């Protein structure tokens, strides 16, 4: 948000974007729903997006969401997160599960009416799937083992 404020003050952008927090456990969503200034804590639980699965947000994060007119979307469904990761892979992107939550949040924000047809949406994938390969590998079929010949490769690819 601070970077966008700097760009606005420098005359490089016409306005501030509305920010959306994609969060596995939902502390920002809980805080915004409560409408008060106290940052709310949520119960911990396992998540494939564990690097962003915090149980409490920060005052600065809440302030940023409010100042930008943004929202927080709880993305707690591991299956949807991993489906988003695979969908990004079909587009040539290998996102870490925590980064793939941004794609799920975009879908949910559109369903909730926070994003309207014609809105420009930028989903920021903050980390590569190479960071935690085991999370992806657990959900993929085993890698086939074939004879080390070109004919075997051609046959397998056919």
C-alpha positions as CSV (number, residue, x, y, z in Angstrom):
1,X,0.0,0.0,0.0
2,X,2.8,2.4,0.9
3,X,4.3,1.9,-2.6
4,X,1.0,2.8,-4.2
5,X,0.7,5.9,-2.0
6,X,4.2,6.9,-3.2
7,X,3.3,6.3,-6.8
8,X,0.1,8.4,-6.4
9,X,2.0,11.3,-4.8
10,X,4.6,11.1,-7.6
11,X,1.8,11.4,-10.1
12,X,2.5,8.0,-11.6
13,X,-1.0,6.5,-11.0
14,X,-4.4,8.2,-11.1
15,X,-5.7,6.6,-7.8
16,X,-5.1,4.0,-5.2
17,X,-6.1,0.5,-5.8
18,X,-8.5,-1.4,-3.6
19,X,-6.5,-4.1,-1.9
20,X,-7.7,-7.6,-1.1
21,X,-6.1,-9.8,1.6
22,X,-6.1,-13.5,0.7
23,X,-5.7,-15.3,4.0
24,X,-6.0,-18.9,4.9
25,X,-7.3,-18.4,8.4
26,X,-9.2,-15.1,8.3
27,X,-7.9,-12.8,11.0
28,X,-8.3,-9.7,8.8
29,X,-11.8,-10.8,7.7
30,X,-12.8,-11.3,11.3
31,X,-11.4,-7.9,12.3
32,X,-13.1,-6.0,9.4
33,X,-16.4,-7.8,10.1
34,X,-16.3,-6.8,13.8
35,X,-15.8,-3.1,12.7
36,X,-13.8,-2.1,15.7
37,X,-10.1,-1.1,16.1
38,X,-9.1,-4.3,18.0
39,X,-7.2,-6.8,15.8
40,X,-9.0,-10.1,16.2
41,X,-7.3,-13.5,16.7
42,X,-8.6,-16.6,15.1
43,X,-8.1,-20.2,16.0
44,X,-5.1,-22.0,14.4
45,X,-5.6,-24.9,12.1
46,X,-3.5,-26.7,9.5
47,X,-3.2,-25.2,6.0
48,X,-1.3,-26.0,2.8
49,X,-0.7,-22.2,2.7
50,X,1.1,-22.4,6.0
51,X,3.5,-19.6,5.3
52,X,0.6,-17.1,5.4
53,X,-1.7,-18.9,7.8
54,X,-1.4,-16.4,10.6
55,X,-3.9,-16.4,13.5
56,X,-3.7,-12.6,14.0
57,X,-3.2,-9.7,11.6
58,X,-1.6,-6.4,12.3
59,X,-3.0,-3.0,12.9
60,X,-1.1,-1.8,9.9
61,X,-2.7,-4.4,7.7
62,X,-6.2,-3.6,8.9
63,X,-5.5,0.2,8.4
64,X,-4.3,-0.5,4.9
65,X,-7.4,-2.5,4.0
66,X,-9.7,0.1,5.4
67,X,-7.8,3.0,3.8
68,X,-7.9,1.4,0.4
69,X,-11.5,0.4,0.6
70,X,-10.4,-3.2,0.4
71,X,-11.6,-6.5,1.8
72,X,-10.2,-9.6,3.3
73,X,-11.2,-13.0,1.8
74,X,-10.7,-16.1,3.9
75,X,-9.3,-18.8,1.7
76,X,-9.4,-21.8,4.0
77,X,-10.1,-24.7,1.6
78,X,-6.9,-26.5,0.9
79,X,-8.4,-28.4,-2.0
80,X,-9.4,-25.1,-3.8
81,X,-5.9,-23.6,-3.1
82,X,-4.2,-26.6,-4.6
83,X,-6.6,-26.6,-7.6
84,X,-5.7,-22.9,-8.1
85,X,-2.0,-23.9,-8.0
86,X,-2.5,-26.5,-10.7
87,X,-4.6,-24.1,-12.8
88,X,-1.8,-21.5,-12.6
89,X,0.6,-24.3,-13.7
90,X,-1.4,-24.8,-16.8
91,X,-0.7,-21.2,-17.6
92,X,3.1,-21.7,-17.0
93,X,3.2,-20.4,-13.4
94,X,4.4,-22.6,-10.5
95,X,3.0,-20.7,-7.4
96,X,3.5,-21.7,-3.8
97,X,0.2,-22.7,-2.2
98,X,0.3,-19.4,-0.2
99,X,0.6,-17.4,-3.5
100,X,-2.2,-19.5,-5.1
101,X,-4.6,-18.3,-2.4
102,X,-4.7,-15.0,-4.3
103,X,-6.4,-16.7,-7.2
104,X,-9.0,-18.3,-5.0
105,X,-9.6,-14.9,-3.4
106,X,-10.2,-13.3,-6.8
107,X,-12.9,-15.9,-7.5
108,X,-14.5,-15.4,-4.2
109,X,-14.3,-11.6,-4.4
110,X,-16.1,-11.8,-7.7
111,X,-18.8,-14.0,-6.3
112,X,-19.3,-11.6,-3.4
113,X,-19.6,-8.6,-5.7
114,X,-16.3,-7.1,-4.5
115,X,-15.0,-7.3,-8.1
116,X,-17.3,-6.3,-10.9
117,X,-17.1,-7.2,-14.6
118,X,-14.7,-4.8,-16.3
119,X,-12.6,-4.2,-13.1
120,X,-8.9,-4.5,-13.6
121,X,-7.6,-7.2,-11.2
122,X,-3.9,-7.9,-10.5
123,X,-3.2,-11.0,-8.4
124,X,0.2,-11.0,-7.0
125,X,1.9,-14.4,-6.7
126,X,4.5,-13.7,-4.1
127,X,6.4,-17.0,-4.1
128,X,7.4,-19.9,-6.3
129,X,6.1,-23.4,-5.9
130,X,9.8,-24.5,-5.7
131,X,9.8,-23.1,-2.2
132,X,7.7,-26.1,-0.9
133,X,7.7,-28.8,-3.6
134,X,6.5,-31.4,-1.2
135,X,3.1,-29.7,-0.8
136,X,2.5,-30.0,-4.6
137,X,4.0,-33.5,-4.9
138,X,1.6,-34.9,-2.3
139,X,-1.3,-34.2,-4.6
140,X,0.3,-35.3,-8.0
141,X,0.4,-38.8,-9.4
142,X,3.7,-40.6,-9.1
143,X,6.3,-39.8,-11.8
144,X,6.4,-42.6,-14.2
145,X,9.7,-44.6,-14.5
146,X,10.5,-45.7,-18.1
147,X,13.4,-47.2,-19.8
148,X,16.1,-44.6,-20.6
149,X,15.7,-44.7,-24.4
150,X,14.2,-42.3,-26.9
151,X,11.8,-45.0,-28.1
152,X,10.5,-45.5,-24.6
153,X,10.1,-41.7,-24.1
154,X,8.3,-41.4,-27.4
155,X,6.0,-44.3,-26.5
156,X,5.2,-42.8,-23.1
157,X,4.5,-39.3,-24.5
158,X,2.2,-40.8,-27.2
